[in-house]
Amino acid sequence: MKLYTYFRSSAAFRVRIALNLKGLAYEAALVRLPRGEHRDPSYGALNPQALLPTLEDGGERLTQSLAIIEYLEERHPSPPLLPEDAPGRARVRSLAMLVACEIHPLNNLRVLQHLKRALGQSQEQIDGWYRHWIADGLAKLEASLAGDKAGGKGTGKFCHGDAPTMADCCLAPQIFNAQRYQCDTAPYPTTMRVFRQCMTLDAFDRAQPSKQPDAE
Amino acid sequence: MKLYTYFRSSAAFRVRIALNLKGLAYEAALVRLPRGEHRDPSYGALNPQALLPTLEDGGERLTQSLAIIEYLEERHPSPPLLPEDAPGRARVRSLAMLVACEIHPLNNLRVLQHLKRALGQSQEQIDGWYRHWIADGLAKLEASLAGDKAGGKGTGKFCHGDAPTMADCCLAPQIFNAQRYQCDTAPYPTTMRVFRQCMTLDAFDRAQPSKQPDAE
Protein backbone atom coordinates (compact mmCIF):
# COMPACT_ATOMS: atom_id res chain seq x y z
CA MET A 1 0.00 0.00 0.00
CA LYS A 2 1.05 3.56 -0.67
CA LEU A 3 -0.14 6.48 1.44
CA TYR A 4 0.03 10.04 0.14
CA THR A 5 0.71 11.96 3.30
CA TYR A 6 2.10 15.12 4.88
CA PHE A 7 3.46 15.07 8.40
CA ARG A 8 1.14 17.80 9.68
CA SER A 9 -2.03 16.63 7.90
CA SER A 10 -4.47 15.56 10.60
CA ALA A 11 -6.46 13.49 8.13
CA ALA A 12 -3.34 11.61 7.00
CA PHE A 13 -2.37 11.17 10.68
CA ARG A 14 -5.71 9.38 11.30
CA VAL A 15 -5.00 6.90 8.52
CA ARG A 16 -1.39 6.37 9.64
CA ILE A 17 -2.71 5.37 13.08
CA ALA A 18 -5.29 2.99 11.58
CA LEU A 19 -2.69 1.34 9.33
CA ASN A 20 -0.35 0.92 12.30
CA LEU A 21 -3.11 -0.46 14.55
CA LYS A 22 -3.93 -3.05 11.89
CA GLY A 23 -0.27 -3.89 11.36
CA LEU A 24 -0.36 -2.91 7.69
CA ALA A 25 2.91 -1.76 6.14
CA TYR A 26 2.81 1.14 3.68
CA GLU A 27 5.08 3.26 1.59
CA ALA A 28 4.82 7.00 2.28
CA ALA A 29 4.53 9.36 -0.70
CA LEU A 30 5.11 12.89 0.57
CA VAL A 31 2.87 15.75 -0.58
CA ARG A 32 3.90 19.10 0.85
CA LEU A 33 0.66 21.02 1.45
CA PRO A 34 2.25 24.43 2.17
CA ARG A 35 3.96 24.27 -1.25
CA GLY A 36 0.59 23.48 -2.88
CA GLU A 37 1.77 20.10 -4.17
CA HIS A 38 -1.75 18.72 -3.62
CA ARG A 39 -2.98 21.12 -6.30
CA ASP A 40 -0.51 19.75 -8.85
CA PRO A 41 -2.34 18.13 -11.81
CA SER A 42 -0.37 14.91 -11.26
CA TYR A 43 -1.86 14.61 -7.78
CA GLY A 44 -5.31 15.65 -9.05
CA ALA A 45 -5.14 12.71 -11.45
CA LEU A 46 -4.83 10.42 -8.42
CA ASN A 47 -7.31 12.28 -6.24
CA PRO A 48 -9.80 14.63 -7.94
CA GLN A 49 -10.61 16.13 -4.52
CA ALA A 50 -7.00 17.39 -4.38
CA LEU A 51 -6.89 16.64 -0.65
CA LEU A 52 -4.79 14.44 1.60
CA PRO A 53 -4.64 11.57 2.21
CA THR A 54 -4.94 9.14 -0.71
CA LEU A 55 -4.32 5.44 -0.18
CA GLU A 56 -3.37 3.19 -3.08
CA ASP A 57 -4.13 -0.48 -2.46
CA GLY A 58 -3.39 -2.57 -5.50
CA GLY A 59 -5.42 -0.96 -8.27
CA GLU A 60 -7.71 0.91 -5.89
CA ARG A 61 -7.34 4.59 -5.06
CA LEU A 62 -9.09 5.60 -1.88
CA THR A 63 -9.80 9.09 -0.58
CA GLN A 64 -11.20 10.79 2.55
CA SER A 65 -9.65 9.58 5.78
CA LEU A 66 -12.75 8.06 7.37
CA ALA A 67 -13.78 6.33 4.13
CA ILE A 68 -10.26 4.87 3.99
CA ILE A 69 -10.46 3.65 7.59
CA GLU A 70 -13.87 2.02 6.89
CA TYR A 71 -12.29 0.32 3.85
CA LEU A 72 -9.36 -0.95 5.93
CA GLU A 73 -11.88 -2.21 8.50
CA GLU A 74 -13.77 -4.15 5.82
CA ARG A 75 -10.67 -5.57 4.15
CA HIS A 76 -8.61 -6.20 7.31
CA PRO A 77 -11.15 -6.66 10.12
CA SER A 78 -8.64 -7.62 12.82
CA PRO A 79 -8.02 -5.90 15.14
CA PRO A 80 -11.38 -4.12 14.80
CA LEU A 81 -11.63 -0.33 14.85
CA LEU A 82 -15.42 -0.47 15.22
CA PRO A 83 -17.39 -2.42 17.84
CA GLU A 84 -19.69 -5.26 16.81
CA ASP A 85 -23.07 -3.82 17.81
CA ALA A 86 -24.85 -1.29 15.62
CA PRO A 87 -25.45 1.29 18.39
CA GLY A 88 -21.78 1.06 19.43
CA ARG A 89 -20.64 1.45 15.82
CA ALA A 90 -22.89 4.49 15.52
CA ARG A 91 -21.44 5.98 18.69
CA VAL A 92 -17.86 5.51 17.50
CA ARG A 93 -18.63 6.95 14.09
CA SER A 94 -20.42 9.90 15.65
CA LEU A 95 -17.41 10.72 17.84
CA ALA A 96 -15.08 10.40 14.84
CA MET A 97 -17.33 12.67 12.79
CA LEU A 98 -17.59 15.21 15.57
CA VAL A 99 -13.87 15.75 14.99
CA ALA A 100 -13.88 15.24 11.22
CA CYS A 101 -17.03 17.23 10.39
CA GLU A 102 -17.23 19.87 13.13
CA ILE A 103 -13.72 20.81 14.27
CA HIS A 104 -11.06 19.96 11.73
CA PRO A 105 -12.73 21.41 8.58
CA LEU A 106 -12.78 24.88 10.13
CA ASN A 107 -9.06 24.79 10.89
CA ASN A 108 -7.77 23.34 7.66
CA LEU A 109 -4.77 25.07 6.09
CA ARG A 110 -6.84 26.25 3.12
CA VAL A 111 -9.39 27.87 5.43
CA LEU A 112 -6.69 29.68 7.41
CA GLN A 113 -5.14 30.87 4.14
CA HIS A 114 -8.53 32.13 2.96
CA LEU A 115 -9.08 34.04 6.23
CA LYS A 116 -5.75 35.75 5.65
CA ARG A 117 -5.84 36.39 1.92
CA ALA A 118 -9.52 36.99 1.19
CA LEU A 119 -10.78 38.30 4.53
CA GLY A 120 -7.62 40.20 5.50
CA GLN A 121 -7.48 38.67 8.98
CA SER A 122 -4.30 39.14 11.03
CA GLN A 123 -2.31 36.19 12.35
CA GLU A 124 -3.65 36.96 15.81
CA GLN A 125 -7.24 36.89 14.54
CA ILE A 126 -6.56 33.64 12.69
CA ASP A 127 -5.12 32.06 15.84
CA GLY A 128 -8.23 33.23 17.68
CA TRP A 129 -10.44 31.60 15.04
CA TYR A 130 -8.47 28.37 15.37
CA ARG A 131 -8.77 28.27 19.14
CA HIS A 132 -12.46 29.20 19.05
CA TRP A 133 -13.39 26.13 16.99
CA ILE A 134 -11.09 23.86 18.99
CA ALA A 135 -12.76 25.02 22.21
CA ASP A 136 -16.26 24.72 20.72
CA GLY A 137 -15.60 21.21 19.40
CA LEU A 138 -13.61 19.82 22.31
CA ALA A 139 -16.34 20.94 24.73
CA LYS A 140 -18.80 18.86 22.68
CA LEU A 141 -16.39 15.93 22.59
CA GLU A 142 -15.80 16.14 26.33
CA ALA A 143 -19.57 16.25 27.00
CA SER A 144 -20.01 13.20 24.75
CA LEU A 145 -17.20 11.20 26.37
CA ALA A 146 -17.74 12.20 30.00
CA GLY A 147 -21.50 11.73 29.93
CA ASP A 148 -21.64 8.23 28.54
CA LYS A 149 -19.88 5.68 30.68
CA ALA A 150 -22.87 3.54 31.59
CA GLY A 151 -22.93 -0.22 31.29
CA GLY A 152 -19.45 -0.62 29.87
CA LYS A 153 -20.83 0.34 26.46
CA GLY A 154 -19.56 3.89 26.47
CA THR A 155 -16.26 5.58 27.23
CA GLY A 156 -13.60 3.36 28.76
CA LYS A 157 -9.83 3.64 28.64
CA PHE A 158 -10.40 4.77 25.06
CA CYS A 159 -13.30 6.64 23.44
CA HIS A 160 -15.37 3.47 23.34
CA GLY A 161 -14.43 0.69 25.71
CA ASP A 162 -10.89 -0.39 26.43
CA ALA A 163 -9.47 -0.77 22.93
CA PRO A 164 -8.78 1.92 20.34
CA THR A 165 -11.35 2.61 17.62
CA MET A 166 -11.84 4.92 14.68
CA ALA A 167 -12.86 7.60 17.19
CA ASP A 168 -9.42 7.52 18.83
CA CYS A 169 -7.81 7.72 15.38
CA CYS A 170 -9.54 11.13 15.09
CA LEU A 171 -9.19 12.33 18.68
CA ALA A 172 -5.41 12.04 18.92
CA PRO A 173 -4.51 14.15 15.85
CA GLN A 174 -7.01 16.80 16.93
CA ILE A 175 -5.29 17.09 20.31
CA PHE A 176 -1.92 17.48 18.59
CA ASN A 177 -3.44 20.43 16.70
CA ALA A 178 -4.84 21.91 19.90
CA GLN A 179 -1.46 21.68 21.59
CA ARG A 180 0.33 23.16 18.59
CA TYR A 181 -1.89 26.25 18.89
CA GLN A 182 -1.45 26.39 22.68
CA CYS A 183 -5.13 25.77 23.36
CA ASP A 184 -6.06 25.28 26.99
CA THR A 185 -7.00 21.60 27.31
CA ALA A 186 -7.73 21.72 31.08
CA PRO A 187 -11.53 21.87 30.51
CA TYR A 188 -11.44 18.47 28.77
CA PRO A 189 -10.12 15.97 31.34
CA THR A 190 -11.81 12.87 29.90
CA THR A 191 -10.66 13.71 26.40
CA MET A 192 -7.10 14.28 27.61
CA ARG A 193 -7.10 11.06 29.63
CA VAL A 194 -8.08 9.16 26.47
CA PHE A 195 -5.42 11.05 24.50
CA ARG A 196 -2.69 10.07 26.95
CA GLN A 197 -3.90 6.47 26.80
CA CYS A 198 -3.69 6.54 23.00
CA MET A 199 -0.14 7.86 23.08
CA THR A 200 1.05 4.92 25.19
CA LEU A 201 0.48 2.76 22.09
CA ASP A 202 3.24 2.39 19.54
CA ALA A 203 0.69 2.63 16.69
CA PHE A 204 -0.20 6.19 17.73
CA ASP A 205 3.33 7.19 18.69
CA ARG A 206 4.88 6.16 15.37
CA ALA A 207 2.15 8.02 13.44
CA GLN A 208 2.74 11.39 15.10
CA PRO A 209 3.92 14.33 13.00
CA SER A 210 7.41 14.66 14.48
CA LYS A 211 8.22 11.04 13.64
CA GLN A 212 7.37 11.30 9.94
CA PRO A 213 10.10 11.39 7.28
CA ASP A 214 9.04 14.87 6.13
CA ALA A 215 8.87 16.38 9.65
CA GLU A 216 10.43 19.80 9.86
CA MET B 1 -38.43 6.41 15.44
CA LYS B 2 -38.22 10.06 16.30
CA LEU B 3 -36.06 12.51 14.35
CA TYR B 4 -35.01 15.82 15.85
CA THR B 5 -34.94 18.03 12.80
CA TYR B 6 -35.14 21.56 11.41
CA PHE B 7 -36.41 22.18 7.92
CA ARG B 8 -33.27 24.01 6.76
CA SER B 9 -30.72 21.72 8.44
CA SER B 10 -28.77 20.03 5.66
CA ALA B 11 -27.63 17.27 8.00
CA ALA B 12 -31.23 16.52 9.04
CA PHE B 13 -32.26 16.64 5.35
CA ARG B 14 -29.73 13.85 4.61
CA VAL B 15 -31.28 11.62 7.26
CA ARG B 16 -34.84 12.44 6.14
CA ILE B 17 -33.91 11.23 2.65
CA ALA B 18 -32.33 8.03 3.99
CA LEU B 19 -35.36 7.26 6.17
CA ASN B 20 -37.67 7.83 3.20
CA LEU B 21 -35.54 5.71 0.85
CA LYS B 22 -35.68 2.86 3.34
CA GLY B 23 -39.41 3.29 3.86
CA LEU B 24 -39.03 3.98 7.58
CA ALA B 25 -41.71 6.10 9.21
CA TYR B 26 -40.65 8.64 11.83
CA GLU B 27 -42.07 11.31 14.06
CA ALA B 28 -40.53 14.76 13.58
CA ALA B 29 -39.47 16.71 16.69
CA LEU B 30 -38.79 20.27 15.62
CA VAL B 31 -35.70 22.11 16.90
CA ARG B 32 -35.50 25.70 15.68
CA LEU B 33 -31.80 26.41 15.13
CA PRO B 34 -32.10 30.19 14.62
CA ARG B 35 -33.78 30.44 18.04
CA GLY B 36 -30.93 28.44 19.60
CA GLU B 37 -33.21 25.61 20.71
CA HIS B 38 -30.37 23.13 20.05
CA ARG B 39 -28.41 24.80 22.86
CA ASP B 40 -31.22 24.23 25.35
CA PRO B 41 -30.13 21.92 28.21
CA SER B 42 -33.06 19.60 27.51
CA TYR B 43 -31.75 19.01 23.98
CA GLY B 44 -28.16 18.72 25.27
CA ALA B 45 -29.35 15.90 27.52
CA LEU B 46 -30.40 14.03 24.37
CA ASN B 47 -27.41 15.04 22.25
CA PRO B 48 -24.28 16.28 24.07
CA GLN B 49 -22.96 17.60 20.72
CA ALA B 50 -25.92 20.03 20.68
CA LEU B 51 -26.22 19.58 16.93
CA LEU B 52 -28.94 18.36 14.58
CA PRO B 53 -30.07 15.75 13.81
CA THR B 54 -30.65 13.22 16.59
CA LEU B 55 -32.51 9.99 15.86
CA GLU B 56 -34.20 8.05 18.63
CA ASP B 57 -34.75 4.40 17.81
CA GLY B 58 -36.22 2.50 20.73
CA GLY B 59 -33.78 3.17 23.57
CA GLU B 60 -30.95 4.27 21.28
CA ARG B 61 -30.00 7.89 20.66
CA LEU B 62 -27.99 8.41 17.52
CA THR B 63 -26.11 11.49 16.41
CA GLN B 64 -24.16 12.78 13.38
CA SER B 65 -26.02 12.37 10.09
CA LEU B 66 -23.62 9.96 8.40
CA ALA B 67 -23.28 7.81 11.52
CA ILE B 68 -27.08 7.65 11.62
CA ILE B 69 -27.28 6.63 7.95
CA GLU B 70 -24.65 3.90 8.53
CA TYR B 71 -26.75 2.67 11.48
CA LEU B 72 -29.91 2.61 9.36
CA GLU B 73 -27.97 0.71 6.70
CA GLU B 74 -26.88 -1.91 9.26
CA ARG B 75 -30.31 -2.27 10.86
CA HIS B 76 -32.42 -1.96 7.71
CA PRO B 77 -30.18 -3.10 4.84
CA SER B 78 -32.83 -3.00 2.12
CA PRO B 79 -32.79 -1.03 -0.09
CA PRO B 80 -29.02 -0.56 0.30
CA LEU B 81 -27.48 2.92 0.46
CA LEU B 82 -23.96 1.50 0.05
CA PRO B 83 -22.77 -0.86 -2.69
CA GLU B 84 -21.60 -4.39 -1.83
CA ASP B 85 -17.92 -4.14 -2.80
CA ALA B 86 -15.39 -2.51 -0.47
CA PRO B 87 -13.92 -0.13 -3.11
CA GLY B 88 -17.42 0.96 -4.13
CA ARG B 89 -18.41 1.52 -0.51
CA ALA B 90 -15.24 3.57 -0.04
CA ARG B 91 -16.07 5.65 -3.10
CA VAL B 92 -19.61 6.38 -1.92
CA ARG B 93 -18.41 7.27 1.58
CA SER B 94 -15.70 9.51 0.15
CA LEU B 95 -18.23 11.43 -1.96
CA ALA B 96 -20.55 11.77 1.04
CA MET B 97 -17.67 13.01 3.19
CA LEU B 98 -16.53 15.46 0.55
CA VAL B 99 -19.84 17.22 1.20
CA ALA B 100 -20.04 16.52 4.94
CA CYS B 101 -16.41 17.27 5.84
CA GLU B 102 -15.27 19.81 3.23
CA ILE B 103 -18.25 21.95 2.18
CA HIS B 104 -21.05 21.96 4.70
CA PRO B 105 -19.01 22.56 7.92
CA LEU B 106 -17.76 25.86 6.56
CA ASN B 107 -21.27 27.10 5.82
CA ASN B 108 -23.00 26.01 8.98
CA LEU B 109 -25.24 28.57 10.68
CA ARG B 110 -22.94 28.80 13.70
CA VAL B 111 -19.97 29.58 11.44
CA LEU B 112 -21.86 32.31 9.61
CA GLN B 113 -22.94 33.78 12.94
CA HIS B 114 -19.32 33.73 14.16
CA LEU B 115 -18.13 35.51 11.01
CA LYS B 116 -20.67 38.23 11.70
CA ARG B 117 -20.41 38.60 15.47
CA ALA B 118 -16.75 37.86 16.20
CA LEU B 119 -15.08 38.82 12.92
CA GLY B 120 -17.38 41.74 12.08
CA GLN B 121 -18.01 40.56 8.54
CA SER B 122 -20.82 42.20 6.56
CA GLN B 123 -23.69 40.19 5.08
CA GLU B 124 -22.13 40.67 1.65
CA GLN B 125 -18.80 39.28 2.90
CA ILE B 126 -20.57 36.36 4.57
CA ASP B 127 -22.43 35.56 1.35
CA GLY B 128 -19.09 35.67 -0.45
CA TRP B 129 -17.59 33.23 2.05
CA TYR B 130 -20.56 30.91 1.57
CA ARG B 131 -20.28 30.93 -2.20
CA HIS B 132 -16.50 30.54 -2.10
CA TRP B 133 -16.69 27.22 -0.23
CA ILE B 134 -19.62 25.99 -2.32
CA ALA B 135 -17.61 26.69 -5.49
CA ASP B 136 -14.45 25.12 -4.07
CA GLY B 137 -16.28 21.99 -2.92
CA LEU B 138 -18.61 21.52 -5.87
CA ALA B 139 -15.64 21.78 -8.27
CA LYS B 140 -14.06 18.87 -6.37
CA LEU B 141 -17.35 16.94 -6.40
CA GLU B 142 -17.79 17.54 -10.13
CA ALA B 143 -14.20 16.38 -10.82
CA SER B 144 -14.86 13.27 -8.75
CA LEU B 145 -18.17 12.45 -10.45
CA ALA B 146 -17.29 13.40 -14.04
CA GLY B 147 -13.93 11.65 -14.04
CA ASP B 148 -15.03 8.24 -12.85
CA LYS B 149 -17.51 6.57 -15.13
CA ALA B 150 -15.44 3.58 -16.18
CA GLY B 151 -16.68 0.00 -16.06
CA GLY B 152 -20.09 0.77 -14.63
CA LYS B 153 -18.50 1.02 -11.18
CA GLY B 154 -18.46 4.78 -10.99
CA THR B 155 -20.97 7.55 -11.62
CA GLY B 156 -24.24 6.45 -13.22
CA LYS B 157 -27.66 8.02 -13.07
CA PHE B 158 -26.78 8.69 -9.44
CA CYS B 159 -23.43 9.35 -7.73
CA HIS B 160 -22.58 5.65 -7.83
CA GLY B 161 -24.40 3.50 -10.35
CA ASP B 162 -28.09 3.74 -11.09
CA ALA B 163 -29.59 3.70 -7.60
CA PRO B 164 -29.34 6.31 -4.86
CA THR B 165 -26.70 5.91 -2.14
CA MET B 166 -25.48 7.75 0.93
CA ALA B 167 -23.57 10.05 -1.44
CA ASP B 168 -26.80 11.25 -3.06
CA CYS B 169 -28.28 11.81 0.43
CA CYS B 170 -25.50 14.38 0.90
CA LEU B 171 -25.38 15.82 -2.62
CA ALA B 172 -29.02 16.89 -2.86
CA PRO B 173 -29.17 18.98 0.35
CA GLN B 174 -25.90 20.67 -0.61
CA ILE B 175 -27.36 21.73 -3.95
CA PHE B 176 -30.42 23.15 -2.19
CA ASN B 177 -28.00 25.29 -0.15
CA ALA B 178 -26.13 26.37 -3.27
CA GLN B 179 -29.37 27.41 -4.94
CA ARG B 180 -30.58 29.25 -1.85
CA TYR B 181 -27.43 31.39 -1.99
CA GLN B 182 -27.76 31.88 -5.77
CA CYS B 183 -24.51 30.08 -6.52
CA ASP B 184 -23.78 29.50 -10.20
CA THR B 185 -24.15 25.74 -10.72
CA ALA B 186 -23.39 25.81 -14.47
CA PRO B 187 -19.78 24.61 -13.93
CA TYR B 188 -21.06 21.36 -12.38
CA PRO B 189 -23.13 19.63 -15.08
CA THR B 190 -22.64 16.05 -13.83
CA THR B 191 -23.46 17.04 -10.26
CA MET B 192 -26.59 18.87 -11.42
CA ARG B 193 -27.68 15.96 -13.61
CA VAL B 194 -27.44 13.67 -10.57
CA PHE B 195 -29.30 16.25 -8.47
CA ARG B 196 -32.17 16.40 -10.96
CA GLN B 197 -32.29 12.59 -11.01
CA CYS B 198 -32.50 12.55 -7.21
CA MET B 199 -35.37 15.00 -7.19
CA THR B 200 -37.48 12.77 -9.45
CA LEU B 201 -37.72 10.39 -6.47
CA ASP B 202 -40.47 10.85 -3.92
CA ALA B 203 -38.01 10.04 -1.08
CA PHE B 204 -35.93 13.13 -1.93
CA ASP B 205 -38.89 15.33 -2.80
CA ARG B 206 -40.73 14.72 0.47
CA ALA B 207 -37.55 15.41 2.46
CA GLN B 208 -36.91 18.87 1.02
CA PRO B 209 -37.05 21.90 3.29
CA SER B 210 -40.18 23.49 1.85
CA LYS B 211 -42.20 20.34 2.50
CA GLN B 212 -41.36 20.09 6.20
CA PRO B 213 -43.92 20.95 8.89
CA ASP B 214 -41.73 23.80 10.21
CA ALA B 215 -41.02 25.35 6.80
CA GLU B 216 -41.32 29.14 6.77
Interface residues (C-beta under 8 A of the other chain):
Chain A: G44 P48 Q49 A50 L51 E60 L62 T63 Q64 L66 A67 I68 E70 Y71 E74 R75 A86 P87 R89 A90 R91 R93 S94 A96 M97 L98 A100 C101 E102 H104 P105 L106 R110 V111 H114 A118 L119 Q121 Q125 G128 W129 H132 D136 K140 A143 S144 G147 D148
Chain B: G44 P48 Q49 A50 L51 E60 L62 T63 Q64 L66 A67 I68 E70 Y71 E74 R75 A86 P87 R89 A90 R91 R93 S94 A96 M97 L98 A100 C101 E102 H104 P105 L106 R110 V111 H114 A118 L119 Q121 Q125 G128 W129 H132 D136 K140 A143 S144 G147 D148
